Amino acid sequence: MVSWCACALAEVVPSSVPDAPRAATAWASEPYLVTEGREFRPEHRLRRPAEFAAVMASRKRLRSERFELRYCGNNGSSARLGLIIPKRLARRAVLRNLLKRLIREAFRTMRPQLSANDLVFRLTKTLVAAGTIDRSERAAWRAEIEFLLAGLPQ
């Protein structure tokens, strides 16, 4: 007897079948489609300690309840991002990675509107997430991040 799950997989998995649905096999061979100008490439990141130090030495900053955004101008053509999420403020790696993803995604979507600045996001308040992180917490963090990015001078 074949279970339902095995039947569903048998319909989608075989890519060697000539009449297989195109949607089942197309994603593996086609490149990711990203809207023009909204990528997060290596040239959009701060990488060297000297780059971080230059931004941290700058007195320009924006603060919210949980985050600090330091910024200074750069000679490039677009904004660049650096992240500081200390382990002592976000103990669980899952939480630190979630914050990094939220910040990167907000930066990626807003980067075309940002002026050429080097930005460093820093977590300043301890985040305690017991068990799972609910959607309302994620939405609040994302709103704070977007508020800081929107507050940058043009």
C-alpha positions as CSV (number, residue, x, y, z in Angstrom):
1,M,0.0,0.0,0.0
2,V,1.4,3.4,-1.0
3,S,0.8,6.3,1.4
4,W,-0.5,9.7,0.1
5,C,2.8,11.4,0.8
6,A,4.7,8.9,-1.4
7,C,2.2,9.4,-4.2
8,A,2.5,13.2,-4.0
9,L,6.2,13.0,-4.2
10,A,6.2,10.6,-7.1
11,E,4.2,13.1,-9.1
12,V,6.6,16.0,-8.5
13,V,10.1,14.5,-8.1
14,P,10.9,12.8,-11.4
15,S,12.5,15.3,-13.7
16,S,13.5,12.7,-16.3
17,V,9.9,12.2,-17.3
18,P,9.2,14.1,-20.5
19,D,5.7,15.2,-19.5
20,A,6.6,16.2,-16.0
21,P,5.1,19.5,-14.9
22,R,7.5,22.4,-15.6
23,A,6.9,24.1,-12.3
24,A,8.3,21.1,-10.4
25,T,11.7,21.2,-12.1
26,A,12.1,24.8,-13.2
27,W,13.2,26.4,-10.0
28,A,16.5,24.5,-9.8
29,S,17.8,25.7,-13.1
30,E,16.5,29.2,-13.3
31,P,18.4,32.1,-11.6
32,Y,16.8,33.9,-8.7
33,L,14.7,36.9,-9.9
34,V,15.6,40.0,-8.0
35,T,14.2,43.4,-8.8
36,E,16.9,45.6,-10.3
37,G,18.9,47.5,-7.7
38,R,17.6,45.6,-4.7
39,E,20.4,43.0,-4.4
40,F,22.6,42.6,-1.4
41,R,26.0,42.1,-2.9
42,P,29.5,42.1,-1.3
43,E,30.1,45.7,-2.3
44,H,27.1,46.7,-0.2
45,R,28.7,45.3,3.0
46,L,31.3,46.7,5.4
47,R,34.0,44.0,5.8
48,R,37.2,45.4,7.3
49,P,37.7,46.4,10.9
50,A,39.0,49.8,9.7
51,E,35.7,50.4,7.9
52,F,33.7,49.6,11.1
53,A,36.1,51.8,13.2
54,A,35.6,54.8,10.9
55,V,31.8,54.5,11.2
56,M,31.9,54.0,14.9
57,A,34.2,57.0,15.4
58,S,31.6,59.1,13.6
59,R,29.3,61.1,15.9
60,K,26.3,60.8,13.6
61,R,23.8,58.3,14.9
62,L,20.1,57.5,15.2
63,R,18.7,55.6,18.2
64,S,15.6,53.6,18.8
65,E,14.5,51.5,21.8
66,R,16.6,48.5,20.8
67,F,19.0,49.6,18.1
68,E,21.6,52.3,17.3
69,L,22.4,53.2,13.7
70,R,25.7,54.9,13.2
71,Y,26.5,56.4,9.8
72,C,29.1,58.4,7.9
73,G,29.5,59.3,4.2
74,N,31.5,57.1,1.9
75,N,33.2,57.7,-1.5
76,G,31.2,54.9,-3.2
77,S,28.0,55.1,-5.2
78,S,25.7,53.4,-2.7
79,A,25.2,52.7,0.9
80,R,27.0,49.9,2.7
81,L,25.9,48.0,5.8
82,G,27.7,46.5,8.8
83,L,26.1,44.7,11.7
84,I,27.0,44.4,15.4
85,I,24.7,41.9,17.3
86,P,26.5,41.0,20.5
87,K,26.1,37.6,22.0
88,R,25.7,39.1,25.5
89,L,22.5,41.0,24.3
90,A,21.0,38.2,22.2
91,R,22.1,34.9,23.8
92,R,20.5,32.5,21.3
93,A,22.2,32.1,17.9
94,V,18.7,31.8,16.3
95,L,17.8,35.2,17.6
96,R,21.0,36.8,16.5
97,N,20.6,35.3,13.0
98,L,16.9,36.5,12.8
99,L,17.9,40.0,13.7
100,K,20.6,40.0,11.0
101,R,18.2,38.7,8.4
102,L,15.6,41.4,9.3
103,I,18.2,44.2,9.1
104,R,19.7,42.9,5.8
105,E,16.2,42.6,4.2
106,A,15.1,46.1,5.3
107,F,18.4,47.5,4.0
108,R,18.2,45.6,0.8
109,T,14.7,46.9,0.0
110,M,15.5,50.5,1.0
111,R,19.0,50.8,-0.4
112,P,18.0,52.4,-3.7
113,Q,16.5,55.4,-1.7
114,L,19.5,55.7,0.7
115,S,22.3,58.1,0.1
116,A,26.0,56.9,-0.1
117,N,26.7,56.3,3.6
118,D,28.4,53.6,5.5
119,L,25.9,52.2,8.1
120,V,26.5,50.2,11.2
121,F,23.5,48.7,13.0
122,R,24.1,47.8,16.6
123,L,21.8,46.0,19.1
124,T,21.9,48.1,22.3
125,K,19.2,46.4,24.5
126,T,19.0,42.8,25.7
127,L,16.5,40.8,23.8
128,V,15.1,37.8,25.6
129,A,13.0,35.5,23.5
130,A,11.5,32.6,25.5
131,G,11.0,29.7,23.2
132,T,9.6,30.9,19.9
133,I,9.6,34.4,18.6
134,D,6.1,35.5,17.7
135,R,5.2,37.6,14.6
136,S,4.3,40.7,16.7
137,E,7.9,40.8,18.0
138,R,9.3,40.4,14.6
139,A,7.1,43.1,13.2
140,A,8.1,45.5,16.0
141,W,11.8,44.9,15.3
142,R,11.3,45.3,11.6
143,A,9.4,48.6,12.1
144,E,12.2,49.9,14.3
145,I,14.8,49.0,11.7
146,E,12.8,50.7,8.9
147,F,12.2,53.7,11.1
148,L,15.9,54.2,11.6
149,L,16.7,53.7,7.9
150,A,14.0,56.2,6.9
151,G,15.5,58.7,9.4
152,L,18.8,58.9,7.6
153,P,19.5,62.3,5.9
154,Q,19.4,62.3,2.1
